Amino acid sequence: MLKKNKLTLKYAIGYAILIILNIFYFILAITKPSILNGFLFILLFTALYVLFYFETTDLLLNRLEPKKYISRAKKISKILSGKNEKSVILINLSIAYLLLNEKEKFLECINAIKITQNTPKKIKYFYYYNLAAYKYFINEKNEAKKIFDENIRKKMEKTLLEIMLDYEDKPQEKIAELKKLKSKDKLTEIQVKFVLAKTYEKVQDFEKAKKFYEEVAEKGNKLYIVKVAQKKILELNLKIKN
């Protein structure tokens, strides 16, 4: 909670400074028109937009508030004109809907993205990654593996989805690989803990499974898996007692 408050304070300070500077240089650009004053106003306005964009992304990746992210991202999408920029927003929206277990809305976003030969590699990567993840979670694991193998494998460092696909029937190896995985953000960290909990439950190590489910329930904030974890904790309490 303390980290979250510090982060919120940093963003608030950043907004305050940039808004004051934007107002100052806007007035200056009107009262004392010059190329320099106009340029500085445009530069500061762009910085304000960039801060807004990064704070919005942070809602998804570190503050774990997909509903808030969706609301903000839709507003950003309205002012974007470029096809690639809109595709990035749609990809992130698809993640947010999947994190809320809203599968139909996930499909609406992912189907709205048109992949062509000219689509940037990074957009292709996340498009296929999200599509493979969706297939995995609706239990179409063979299709998920096919999408992953054809479009993603060996293009970047090992990912959570890759571990889940490669060690589906090797729980002990999966646990070892998950523990080695480096989390770049809070979302990945929580997802790894959730998969660890499920894997320990599969091998009937209920104490460890409960421990990881408790971490997910405590730190997962507004993610759908928090509800799943809370239910699992109650189930495991009964199994441990028996």
Disulfide bonds with the S-S distance in Angstrom:
none
